[in-house]
Amino acid sequence: MALLTVLGDDLGEEVVMRIESSVTSISWIPSEAMSGIMKLPMSMGVSHYDDPPPDRLNSLEELRAADRFRFANELKAWIDVEGGKIVDAGYNGAGLIGATTLRLGFGAVTVQAVPFHDLKADPIVGDDSVRFVQTAGGRTGAPMPRLVKGGGVMKITAPTAWTTLALTINSDGTSSFETLGTSPFPRHWIYDASDQLAAKSGLIDYKTWAQESHGDNTPWGASDSPAVLAEVESALEREISLRIMRGGSKPSIEKFPPGEMVIEQGKPGHELFLVLDGLLEIAVDGSALAQVGPGSVLGERALLEGGNRTSTVTAVTAAKVAVVDSPDIEPEVLAQLAEGHKREDD
């Protein structure tokens, strides 16, 4: 959805139409995303994982004030169209950095993050469209001692996090976006021009990020990292996922390498699965139906339909899954989830 504004009038002169659009990413740290020694502050409550951002954006500034994200990349742009031709174009948006709150014995300390300058490519103007590309990000202000790749070198400052977004605005008033690159960590959610959640990064790699995302291994150096995107899960799945991760019974966390089977069709089972990270493929009778990513909840049909698995689920990438044995989820909620999955498979 793009916004059209009339900048001139038609009294003896051409009408100039301004068309505005946007794409926004929010980067946050989901539960169980950290590994190694840096997981310890999360477990002790010194630092914290983040609640999932909202499905729809209202105010980035309010979310930042509430400590709901680590950084945001708001790519907003416009084009002017006169007589059917594009006569001007430009950027409006920018990066927005968050902060790190550390809860210590004497109270809470907020450490401001370090924003890097936004990278904005010159608009590429075509006959009937303009393409904009913007990279935004930075690093936490809190120290993060770690060994980095290449000769056992120790760094104290945190790695760099970022997203690289592209936005194409067309002279007919339509627009589209791409996610060209992201840091391997943390999770990145992408919102379209209507401020609705439209895509998310499907795979996070904390180890690679900690060891490599600095200096030349960033867009401010010489390289970007390709984005691995997943479709957005349903609102019901998001509600169930919070119950799984924060309910009474703690789930077990299992890791699967690419190609390994998570669920086998026809086998009995009474567990419910929540995808924490990675892409999984769902197949029935050997035919692939869909790929799902973080936030997806699987396995409910076996709980409702006699205990046998109705599909085979295989890891496409490295994956991390929360497994709940005999989950305390109401049958009517599971039935609603199953019905939604059935419609998606159709």
Protein Blocks (a to p, Z undefined) as FASTA:
>chain_A
ZZdddfbdcehpacdddddddddddddddehkagcjllmmmmnomaccdddddfbdfblm
lmmmnopafbdcddddddddeehiafbdcdfbdcdddddddddfkbccdddddddddddd
dddddfkbccdddddddddfbdcddddeehhiacfbdcdddddddddddfkopacdddfb
dcfbdcdddddfkopafbdcfbdcfklmmmmmgcjlpfklmbccdddddddddfklmmmm
mmmmmmmbdcddddddehiafbdghiacfbdcddfbdcddddeehiafbdcdehiaghkl
mmmnoopafbdcddfbdcdddddehiabdfklmmmmmmmmmmmmZZ
